[in-house]
Amino acid sequence: MAEIEIGAATLDEMTQIAQMDLSFESDYVWKTQMLEGLDSFESSFQRIRLPQTIRVSFQAYSTANLETLIRQKEILSVRYEEHVIGYVRLEQDETVNRLIVKSGGVMPEYRNKGVGAVLLDRICEIAHHNRIRSLVCMVQAKNDPAIHFLLARGFVFCGYQEFFFRNMEIGMFFSKNIR
């Protein structure tokens, strides 16, 4: 595979990013269960195999929102042979010195080819260079491929929020300390 380039997205790339379909398929979903006692709360997640593969549509940004995010330097684009093949939205939380991957991904035809790993390595380099202590990624509970990708790269589950995404899906949060 030729050289993958990762850098701040430009307004010239906005159309490619806006039209990118980052939908995914999954055979599993992560289900949460809350148990409430008089003096405690307990939550657990269970990976459940679905009766059939589901396709989950990606919730793209509106053109206006995307333009704002690009101007604010919150979007990194992934380029391969002059084409944008993926992107991520990063947000810095200075109160706790962490970098948050809010959304994004790699186009389906480039998945499982190492592009996501190169992107994640670059994000970790950016965090390390800026003396950021941790990286947090947010994913939908239905995004089993992304969850396994993060776990395989040393991320650990650190929380969740129900009705987190626009489609009212549970948001699961995974973090990794940056050294």
C-alpha atoms as an extended CHARMM CRD file, in Angstrom:
* protein
*
       179  EXT
         1         1  MET       CA              0.0000000000        0.0000000000        0.0000000000  PROA      1               0.0000000000
         2         2  ALA       CA              1.3030000000        3.4760000000       -0.8750000000  PROA      2               0.0000000000
         3         3  GLU       CA              2.0090000000        6.1060000000        1.7250000000  PROA      3               0.0000000000
         4         4  ILE       CA             -0.9230000000        7.1670000000        3.9060000000  PROA      4               0.0000000000
         5         5  GLU       CA             -0.9980000000       10.8790000000        4.7310000000  PROA      5               0.0000000000
         6         6  ILE       CA             -2.7360000000       12.2180000000        7.8100000000  PROA      6               0.0000000000
         7         7  GLY       CA             -3.1620000000       15.9020000000        8.5810000000  PROA      7               0.0000000000
         8         8  ALA       CA             -5.5630000000       18.7190000000        9.2750000000  PROA      8               0.0000000000
         9         9  ALA       CA             -8.5000000000       18.5750000000        6.8850000000  PROA      9               0.0000000000
        10        10  THR       CA             -8.8240000000       21.4040000000        4.3870000000  PROA      10              0.0000000000
        11        11  LEU       CA            -11.8890000000       23.1080000000        2.9880000000  PROA      11              0.0000000000
        12        12  ASP       CA            -10.9470000000       21.6010000000       -0.3980000000  PROA      12              0.0000000000
        13        13  GLU       CA            -11.5150000000       18.1490000000        1.1510000000  PROA      13              0.0000000000
        14        14  MET       CA            -14.8590000000       19.0470000000        2.6690000000  PROA      14              0.0000000000
        15        15  THR       CA            -16.9630000000       17.6140000000       -0.1760000000  PROA      15              0.0000000000
        16        16  GLN       CA            -15.1270000000       14.2800000000       -0.0640000000  PROA      16              0.0000000000
        17        17  ILE       CA            -15.5310000000       14.0910000000        3.7100000000  PROA      17              0.0000000000
        18        18  ALA       CA            -19.2130000000       15.0990000000        3.5910000000  PROA      18              0.0000000000
        19        19  GLN       CA            -20.0010000000       12.4030000000        1.0070000000  PROA      19              0.0000000000
        20        20  MET       CA            -18.0390000000        9.6650000000        2.7540000000  PROA      20              0.0000000000
        21        21  ASP       CA            -20.1260000000        6.6670000000        3.8070000000  PROA      21              0.0000000000
        22        22  LEU       CA            -18.6410000000        5.2780000000        6.9990000000  PROA      22              0.0000000000
        23        23  SER       CA            -21.5100000000        2.8910000000        7.6700000000  PROA      23              0.0000000000
        24        24  PHE       CA            -20.5710000000       -0.4520000000        9.1470000000  PROA      24              0.0000000000
        25        25  GLU       CA            -21.8990000000       -3.9710000000        9.6020000000  PROA      25              0.0000000000
        26        26  SER       CA            -22.0010000000       -5.8890000000       12.8520000000  PROA      26              0.0000000000
        27        27  ASP       CA            -22.9660000000       -9.3560000000       13.9880000000  PROA      27              0.0000000000
        28        28  TYR       CA            -23.0230000000       -8.3040000000       17.6500000000  PROA      28              0.0000000000
        29        29  VAL       CA            -24.3660000000       -5.5860000000       19.8900000000  PROA      29              0.0000000000
        30        30  TRP       CA            -23.2780000000       -4.6660000000       23.4020000000  PROA      30              0.0000000000
        31        31  LYS       CA            -26.2310000000       -4.5730000000       25.7850000000  PROA      31              0.0000000000
        32        32  THR       CA            -26.1210000000       -2.7660000000       29.1100000000  PROA      32              0.0000000000
        33        33  GLN       CA            -27.8470000000       -3.9320000000       32.2620000000  PROA      33              0.0000000000
        34        34  MET       CA            -28.2840000000       -1.7680000000       35.3720000000  PROA      34              0.0000000000
        35        35  LEU       CA            -28.8970000000       -3.2760000000       38.7700000000  PROA      35              0.0000000000
        36        36  GLU       CA            -29.9530000000       -0.8770000000       41.4900000000  PROA      36              0.0000000000
        37        37  GLY       CA            -29.7120000000       -1.7380000000       45.1580000000  PROA      37              0.0000000000
        38        38  LEU       CA            -30.4140000000        0.3490000000       48.2270000000  PROA      38              0.0000000000
        39        39  ASP       CA            -26.7710000000        1.3500000000       48.5720000000  PROA      39              0.0000000000
        40        40  SER       CA            -25.2770000000        0.6100000000       45.1700000000  PROA      40              0.0000000000
        41        41  PHE       CA            -25.5640000000        0.6530000000       41.4300000000  PROA      41              0.0000000000
        42        42  GLU       CA            -24.0410000000       -1.9770000000       39.2260000000  PROA      42              0.0000000000
        43        43  SER       CA            -23.8570000000       -1.9700000000       35.4730000000  PROA      43              0.0000000000
        44        44  SER       CA            -22.6100000000       -4.6260000000       33.1410000000  PROA      44              0.0000000000
        45        45  PHE       CA            -22.2540000000       -5.1020000000       29.4190000000  PROA      45              0.0000000000
        46        46  GLN       CA            -22.9290000000       -8.2630000000       27.5310000000  PROA      46              0.0000000000
        47        47  ARG       CA            -21.9000000000       -8.9400000000       23.9500000000  PROA      47              0.0000000000
        48        48  ILE       CA            -24.9150000000      -10.4660000000       22.2170000000  PROA      48              0.0000000000
        49        49  ARG       CA            -24.8550000000      -12.1860000000       18.8420000000  PROA      49              0.0000000000
        50        50  LEU       CA            -27.5790000000      -10.8670000000       16.5730000000  PROA      50              0.0000000000
        51        51  PRO       CA            -29.7470000000      -13.2580000000       14.5390000000  PROA      51              0.0000000000
        52        52  GLN       CA            -28.4390000000      -11.6200000000       11.3640000000  PROA      52              0.0000000000
        53        53  THR       CA            -25.8430000000       -9.0690000000       10.3750000000  PROA      53              0.0000000000
        54        54  ILE       CA            -27.0250000000       -5.4830000000       10.7280000000  PROA      54              0.0000000000
        55        55  ARG       CA            -25.8910000000       -2.4700000000        8.7440000000  PROA      55              0.0000000000
        56        56  VAL       CA            -25.6540000000        0.7280000000       10.7700000000  PROA      56              0.0000000000
        57        57  SER       CA            -25.7390000000        3.9970000000        8.8610000000  PROA      57              0.0000000000
        58        58  PHE       CA            -23.1250000000        6.5870000000        9.6700000000  PROA      58              0.0000000000
        59        59  GLN       CA            -24.4770000000        9.9000000000       10.8900000000  PROA      59              0.0000000000
        60        60  ALA       CA            -22.5840000000       12.4240000000        8.7900000000  PROA      60              0.0000000000
        61        61  TYR       CA            -22.1370000000       16.0610000000        9.6750000000  PROA      61              0.0000000000
        62        62  SER       CA            -24.0910000000       18.7330000000        7.8500000000  PROA      62              0.0000000000
        63        63  THR       CA            -21.9980000000       20.7810000000        5.4350000000  PROA      63              0.0000000000
        64        64  ALA       CA            -22.2360000000       23.8440000000        7.6830000000  PROA      64              0.0000000000
        65        65  ASN       CA            -21.1090000000       21.9190000000       10.7710000000  PROA      65              0.0000000000
        66        66  LEU       CA            -18.3210000000       20.2380000000        8.8480000000  PROA      66              0.0000000000
        67        67  GLU       CA            -17.0380000000       23.5620000000        7.5410000000  PROA      67              0.0000000000
        68        68  THR       CA            -16.9710000000       24.9590000000       11.0890000000  PROA      68              0.0000000000
        69        69  LEU       CA            -15.1150000000       21.8980000000       12.3940000000  PROA      69              0.0000000000
        70        70  ILE       CA            -12.5340000000       22.0960000000        9.5970000000  PROA      70              0.0000000000
        71        71  ARG       CA            -11.9770000000       25.8090000000       10.2150000000  PROA      71              0.0000000000
        72        72  GLN       CA            -11.5070000000       25.0560000000       13.9410000000  PROA      72              0.0000000000
        73        73  LYS       CA             -8.9140000000       22.3800000000       13.0280000000  PROA      73              0.0000000000
        74        74  GLU       CA            -10.9700000000       19.6130000000       14.7070000000  PROA      74              0.0000000000
        75        75  ILE       CA            -10.9210000000       17.2850000000       11.6760000000  PROA      75              0.0000000000
        76        76  LEU       CA             -7.9580000000       15.1540000000       10.6070000000  PROA      76              0.0000000000
        77        77  SER       CA             -8.2140000000       13.6700000000        7.1410000000  PROA      77              0.0000000000
        78        78  VAL       CA             -6.6620000000       10.4200000000        5.9610000000  PROA      78              0.0000000000
        79        79  ARG       CA             -5.3610000000       10.5960000000        2.4010000000  PROA      79              0.0000000000
        80        80  TYR       CA             -4.2580000000        7.8080000000        0.1070000000  PROA      80              0.0000000000
        81        81  GLU       CA             -3.2690000000        8.4110000000       -3.5150000000  PROA      81              0.0000000000
        82        82  GLU       CA             -4.7620000000       11.9260000000       -3.5730000000  PROA      82              0.0000000000
        83        83  HSD       CA             -8.1320000000       10.7540000000       -2.1650000000  PROA      83              0.0000000000
        84        84  VAL       CA             -9.5780000000       11.2380000000        1.2900000000  PROA      84              0.0000000000
        85        85  ILE       CA            -10.3410000000        7.7430000000        2.5810000000  PROA      85              0.0000000000
        86        86  GLY       CA            -11.1820000000        8.5690000000        6.1820000000  PROA      86              0.0000000000
        87        87  TYR       CA            -11.2610000000       11.1940000000        8.8620000000  PROA      87              0.0000000000
        88        88  VAL       CA            -11.6410000000       11.7330000000       12.5790000000  PROA      88              0.0000000000
        89        89  ARG       CA            -12.9890000000       14.5650000000       14.6540000000  PROA      89              0.0000000000
        90        90  LEU       CA            -10.7700000000       15.3460000000       17.6220000000  PROA      90              0.0000000000
        91        91  GLU       CA            -11.6380000000       17.5210000000       20.5740000000  PROA      91              0.0000000000
        92        92  GLN       CA             -9.2510000000       18.5020000000       23.3410000000  PROA      92              0.0000000000
        93        93  ASP       CA            -10.6040000000       18.5130000000       26.8760000000  PROA      93              0.0000000000
        94        94  GLU       CA             -8.1120000000       20.7550000000       28.6450000000  PROA      94              0.0000000000
        95        95  THR       CA             -9.7740000000       20.4340000000       32.0580000000  PROA      95              0.0000000000
        96        96  VAL       CA             -8.5590000000       16.8310000000       32.3980000000  PROA      96              0.0000000000
        97        97  ASN       CA             -5.8060000000       16.9200000000       29.7640000000  PROA      97              0.0000000000
        98        98  ARG       CA             -7.2870000000       14.4100000000       27.3330000000  PROA      98              0.0000000000
        99        99  LEU       CA             -7.9300000000       14.1560000000       23.6140000000  PROA      99              0.0000000000
       100       100  ILE       CA            -11.3090000000       12.8190000000       22.5410000000  PROA      100             0.0000000000
       101       101  VAL       CA            -12.0410000000       11.0380000000       19.2640000000  PROA      101             0.0000000000
       102       102  LYS       CA            -15.6270000000       12.1430000000       18.7450000000  PROA      102             0.0000000000
       103       103  SER       CA            -16.3890000000       10.4760000000       15.4150000000  PROA      103             0.0000000000
       104       104  GLY       CA            -14.9770000000        9.3310000000       12.1150000000  PROA      104             0.0000000000
       105       105  GLY       CA            -13.5120000000        6.2470000000       10.5410000000  PROA      105             0.0000000000
       106       106  VAL       CA            -12.1120000000        4.7440000000        7.3900000000  PROA      106             0.0000000000
       107       107  MET       CA            -14.0640000000        3.9470000000        4.2220000000  PROA      107             0.0000000000
       108       108  PRO       CA            -15.1520000000        0.2700000000        4.1060000000  PROA      108             0.0000000000
       109       109  GLU       CA            -12.8850000000       -0.6860000000        1.1870000000  PROA      109             0.0000000000
       110       110  TYR       CA             -9.8220000000        0.4310000000        3.2030000000  PROA      110             0.0000000000
       111       111  ARG       CA            -10.7180000000       -1.3200000000        6.4590000000  PROA      111             0.0000000000
       112       112  ASN       CA             -8.6270000000       -4.2330000000        7.7400000000  PROA      112             0.0000000000
       113       113  LYS       CA             -5.6060000000       -2.9850000000        5.7700000000  PROA      113             0.0000000000
       114       114  GLY       CA             -3.8040000000       -1.1570000000        8.5840000000  PROA      114             0.0000000000
       115       115  VAL       CA             -5.1530000000        2.3250000000        7.8070000000  PROA      115             0.0000000000
       116       116  GLY       CA             -7.0030000000        2.6200000000       11.1190000000  PROA      116             0.0000000000
       117       117  ALA       CA             -3.8880000000        1.5550000000       13.0280000000  PROA      117             0.0000000000
       118       118  VAL       CA             -1.7840000000        4.2030000000       11.2320000000  PROA      118             0.0000000000
       119       119  LEU       CA             -4.4520000000        6.8110000000       12.0110000000  PROA      119             0.0000000000
       120       120  LEU       CA             -4.6060000000        5.8340000000       15.6740000000  PROA      120             0.0000000000
       121       121  ASP       CA             -0.8050000000        5.8920000000       15.9330000000  PROA      121             0.0000000000
       122       122  ARG       CA             -0.8020000000        9.4150000000       14.4570000000  PROA      122             0.0000000000
       123       123  ILE       CA             -3.4380000000       10.5720000000       16.9560000000  PROA      123             0.0000000000
       124       124  CYS       CA             -1.3120000000        9.1540000000       19.7940000000  PROA      124             0.0000000000
       125       125  GLU       CA              1.7440000000       11.0080000000       18.4010000000  PROA      125             0.0000000000
       126       126  ILE       CA             -0.2380000000       14.2550000000       18.3590000000  PROA      126             0.0000000000
       127       127  ALA       CA             -1.3720000000       13.6700000000       21.9380000000  PROA      127             0.0000000000
       128       128  HSD       CA              2.1520000000       12.8240000000       23.1000000000  PROA      128             0.0000000000
       129       129  HSD       CA              3.6290000000       15.8680000000       21.3290000000  PROA      129             0.0000000000
       130       130  ASN       CA              1.0670000000       18.1060000000       23.0560000000  PROA      130             0.0000000000
       131       131  ARG       CA              1.6670000000       16.4450000000       26.4550000000  PROA      131             0.0000000000
       132       132  ILE       CA             -1.8570000000       15.1050000000       26.5940000000  PROA      132             0.0000000000
       133       133  ARG       CA             -2.2090000000       12.3140000000       29.1440000000  PROA      133             0.0000000000
       134       134  SER       CA             -5.0120000000       10.2270000000       27.7150000000  PROA      134             0.0000000000
       135       135  LEU       CA             -6.9880000000        9.4870000000       24.5960000000  PROA      135             0.0000000000
       136       136  VAL       CA            -10.7160000000        8.6730000000       24.7420000000  PROA      136             0.0000000000
       137       137  CYS       CA            -12.7090000000        7.1640000000       21.8690000000  PROA      137             0.0000000000
       138       138  MET       CA            -16.5060000000        7.1800000000       21.6780000000  PROA      138             0.0000000000
       139       139  VAL       CA            -18.2910000000        4.3900000000       19.8010000000  PROA      139             0.0000000000
       140       140  GLN       CA            -21.8180000000        3.1080000000       19.4200000000  PROA      140             0.0000000000
       141       141  ALA       CA            -22.6950000000       -0.0570000000       21.3260000000  PROA      141             0.0000000000
       142       142  LYS       CA            -23.5610000000       -1.6080000000       17.9350000000  PROA      142             0.0000000000
       143       143  ASN       CA            -20.0800000000       -0.9390000000       16.5620000000  PROA      143             0.0000000000
       144       144  ASP       CA            -18.5340000000       -4.2520000000       17.5820000000  PROA      144             0.0000000000
       145       145  PRO       CA            -15.7540000000       -4.0080000000       14.9460000000  PROA      145             0.0000000000
       146       146  ALA       CA            -14.5840000000       -0.6430000000       16.3670000000  PROA      146             0.0000000000
       147       147  ILE       CA            -14.7950000000       -1.9090000000       19.9440000000  PROA      147             0.0000000000
       148       148  HSD       CA            -12.5510000000       -4.8760000000       19.1160000000  PROA      148             0.0000000000
       149       149  PHE       CA            -10.1900000000       -2.6180000000       17.1700000000  PROA      149             0.0000000000
       150       150  LEU       CA             -9.7560000000       -0.3810000000       20.2310000000  PROA      150             0.0000000000
       151       151  LEU       CA             -9.4180000000       -3.2410000000       22.7110000000  PROA      151             0.0000000000
       152       152  ALA       CA             -6.7300000000       -4.8590000000       20.5340000000  PROA      152             0.0000000000
       153       153  ARG       CA             -4.7610000000       -1.5940000000       20.7060000000  PROA      153             0.0000000000
       154       154  GLY       CA             -4.6990000000       -1.2930000000       24.4770000000  PROA      154             0.0000000000
       155       155  PHE       CA             -7.8210000000        0.7570000000       25.1010000000  PROA      155             0.0000000000
       156       156  VAL       CA             -9.9650000000       -0.0700000000       28.1190000000  PROA      156             0.0000000000
       157       157  PHE       CA            -13.6410000000        0.5040000000       28.7430000000  PROA      157             0.0000000000
       158       158  CYS       CA            -14.0990000000        3.6250000000       30.8720000000  PROA      158             0.0000000000
       159       159  GLY       CA            -17.7900000000        4.4960000000       30.7280000000  PROA      159             0.0000000000
       160       160  TYR       CA            -20.9910000000        4.8140000000       28.7980000000  PROA      160             0.0000000000
       161       161  GLN       CA            -23.9670000000        7.0700000000       28.3140000000  PROA      161             0.0000000000
       162       162  GLU       CA            -27.4000000000        6.0410000000       27.1860000000  PROA      162             0.0000000000
       163       163  PHE       CA            -29.0070000000        7.9670000000       24.3190000000  PROA      163             0.0000000000
       164       164  PHE       CA            -25.6110000000        9.5220000000       23.5560000000  PROA      164             0.0000000000
       165       165  PHE       CA            -25.6610000000        9.5850000000       19.7490000000  PROA      165             0.0000000000
       166       166  ARG       CA            -28.1940000000       11.3270000000       17.5070000000  PROA      166             0.0000000000
       167       167  ASN       CA            -29.7940000000        7.9610000000       16.7500000000  PROA      167             0.0000000000
       168       168  MET       CA            -30.3160000000        7.5420000000       20.5220000000  PROA      168             0.0000000000
       169       169  GLU       CA            -27.7270000000        4.7520000000       20.6440000000  PROA      169             0.0000000000
       170       170  ILE       CA            -25.6500000000        4.0250000000       23.7330000000  PROA      170             0.0000000000
       171       171  GLY       CA            -22.2260000000        5.6390000000       23.6400000000  PROA      171             0.0000000000
       172       172  MET       CA            -19.4090000000        3.4770000000       24.9720000000  PROA      172             0.0000000000
       173       173  PHE       CA            -16.1450000000        5.1620000000       25.9420000000  PROA      173             0.0000000000
       174       174  PHE       CA            -12.6900000000        3.5960000000       25.7570000000  PROA      174             0.0000000000
       175       175  SER       CA             -9.4860000000        5.2190000000       26.9790000000  PROA      175             0.0000000000
       176       176  LYS       CA             -5.7580000000        4.7670000000       26.7290000000  PROA      176             0.0000000000
       177       177  ASN       CA             -2.9940000000        6.5150000000       28.6380000000  PROA      177             0.0000000000
       178       178  ILE       CA             -0.4490000000        8.2820000000       26.4730000000  PROA      178             0.0000000000
       179       179  ARG       CA              3.1600000000        7.9930000000       27.6390000000  PROA      179             0.0000000000
